[in-house]
Amino acid sequence: MTMKQFGPTKLDAALVPKIAQQWGTPIYLHDQEYIENSCQQLLSMPNAFGLHVRYAMKANSDRTVLRVVTNKGLDLDCSSLGEAIRAHAAGIPFSRMMLTTQEVPSGEDRLELEAMIKAGLKYNVCSMTQFKLIADFAKSNNIDLSMRVHPGATGGGESTTRDTGSEYSCFGVHLNDVPTVKAMADQMGIRFTQVHVHIGSGGDPEKWRENIDRELGFVKSYFPDATTASFGGGLKVARMPGEKSADITSLGAYAKQRIEEFKAATGRELQMEIEPGTFVVANSGHIVTRVIDKKLTNEMNFLIVDGGMELLTRPLLYGSEHPITIIRQDGTLLSSEYDQALSAGLKSFGIVGRCCESGDSVRLDKGGNIVPVMIAEPEIGDYVVIGGTGAYSESMSPENYNSHRKPGAVMRTRNGELVQIRKKQVREQIYQNELDVKL
Ligand SMILES: Cc1ncc(COP(=O)(O)O)c(C=O)c1O
C-alpha cells in the first residue's frame, strides 16, 4: 500500500480508512497541530503597542476546538448569547469573550447578558437600539463599552454575501448614527474604550489594509477614550491550490506603521485587536465521505457520496470551492487536487450528496449548476475527502435536512493520535423535541 500525504495539513491517506472503519462516514476531521500553528502565526503578527487575538467562534464552535484555541492564548469573539454560553460550558470564562451580535436580548436573555457583562464579557454595541438598552446598566455598573462601526465600504468579502461593511449590510452602528450614539454616551459619562470594524470574510487583503486607515480615522474623530482598535476578522485563506492566503505579516507590519503614525499625531497608544475565524481553522479540517453510488451518463458522470450540503453548505451558499481527494479503501491515494503527480487518467465527475436538492454538490458554478471535478475514478466504497472544511462547515450546516444525522468529529492530536471529539447524532436526537399532539 502506498503511504502518501495530501492537502495543506499533509494528512496520511492511510489514516482515512482507519477513521472510516472506526467511526463510520461521513465524518469531520480536525488537526490540532494546524490549529495551534495558525494561532501562533496570528500571535506573532507585527504590532506597535500590543496585539489581542480573538477567535471568531462562529467558524467552528466545537468545545475541543475552542479549548485548543484558547489554550494557545486566543480569546473569543461570540456572535450570539448562545455562543457565549456554549463557550462558557466548555470552561472558558466570560472575561475572555466579546459579544458582537445582531440580537437585542430581552427577558431571561437580558438577565443572562447582564450576568455575563458583570463577569467580564466585553459588549460590542452594534446598533443605536442596543446602546439605548444597555446604557443605564453600563452607567450604573461603571462598564466601558466597545462599538462596532459600519464603515460604508464594499469589497471586504469574497462574495457579496460575505461583505459586511457595504451599503447592503446592516452590521454595526452606521457612520451617520455614530455622532448621535457618541453624544448620548458622553452625556451619560459612558466610555467607548474599543472601536471595532469587520468588513467581511475572505476578501482582497488590500481592502483589509484600507480599512485600517479608515478605522483609525473614526477613532481619531469620534473616540478619544478608545485604547483598542479591532480590525475584525476576514483574513483570506487559500483552500484551493492556486489561491493565495492573506500575508498576515505584511498586514501586521502595515497596521503597526499606521498605529505608530497615529501615536505620533495624537499621542495615543492603541492596542490592535483582530478576530479571525477562517484563518484559524479552515484548512485544519477535512470531511471524509464514502462513494455510495455511481452513474455514468451521456451528459455527466456522477459520484454519489454519503455527505453533501447538510455537512458543508459553502458551495451552495457562496459558490466556494474545496479541494477533492480520492482514496481507495486500502488507503491508496488515487488523486488529489493538491498533487499534480497524480493527474494521469483523471475523469470528470459531478460529486453529489444524498439530499433531494439539485444544488447538493461540492462544486457549483454561480448559476448553481454542478461543476464536474477531474478525479481518479473511484469504486463504490472508496473515499472522497473534501478539504478546507474546518470553518463554517459543521457550525453552519443545515444538518438534519432530509433527516440525515449530524456526523461525529475526530481530532488528529499533536502527537498523531486520532481522538473522537463528537459522537454522531442518534436518530432520536433529530425528533426528540417534537410533541405527540393529538389534533
Ligand atoms: C464580526 C465578525 N468577526 C469575525 C468574523 C470572522 O471572519 P473570518 O472567519 O472570515 O475570519 C466574522 C465572520 O462573519 C464576523 O462577522
The ligand as an SDF file (V2000), in Angstrom:
LIG
                    3D

 16 16  0  0  0  0  0  0  0  0999 V2000
  -17.9510   40.2010   13.4640 C   0  0  0  0  0  0  0  0  0  0  0  0
  -17.1530   39.1140   12.8440 C   0  0  0  0  0  0  0  0  0  0  0  0
  -15.8920   38.9320   13.2500 N   0  0  0  0  0  0  0  0  0  0  0  0
  -15.1200   37.9550   12.7280 C   0  0  0  0  0  0  0  0  0  0  0  0
  -15.6170   37.1170   11.7560 C   0  0  0  0  0  0  0  0  0  0  0  0
  -14.7120   36.0360   11.2340 C   0  0  0  0  0  0  0  0  0  0  0  0
  -14.4960   36.1090    9.8760 O   0  0  0  0  0  0  0  0  0  0  0  0
  -13.4940   35.1040    9.1920 P   0  0  0  0  0  0  0  0  0  0  0  0
  -13.9320   33.7380    9.5180 O   0  0  0  0  0  0  0  0  0  0  0  0
  -13.6030   35.3930    7.7420 O   0  0  0  0  0  0  0  0  0  0  0  0
  -12.1300   35.4070    9.7370 O   0  0  0  0  0  0  0  0  0  0  0  0
  -16.9220   37.2750   11.2920 C   0  0  0  0  0  0  0  0  0  0  0  0
  -17.4540   36.4020   10.2430 C   0  0  0  0  0  0  0  0  0  0  0  0
  -18.5260   36.5150    9.7380 O   0  0  0  0  0  0  0  0  0  0  0  0
  -17.7240   38.3060   11.8470 C   0  0  0  0  0  0  0  0  0  0  0  0
  -18.9690   38.5040   11.4510 O   0  0  0  0  0  0  0  0  0  0  0  0
  1  2  1  0
  2  3  1  0
  2 15  2  0
  3  4  2  0
  4  5  1  0
  5  6  1  0
  5 12  2  0
  6  7  1  0
  7  8  1  0
  8  9  2  0
  8 10  1  0
  8 11  1  0
 12 13  1  0
 12 15  1  0
 13 14  2  0
 15 16  1  0
M  END
$$$$
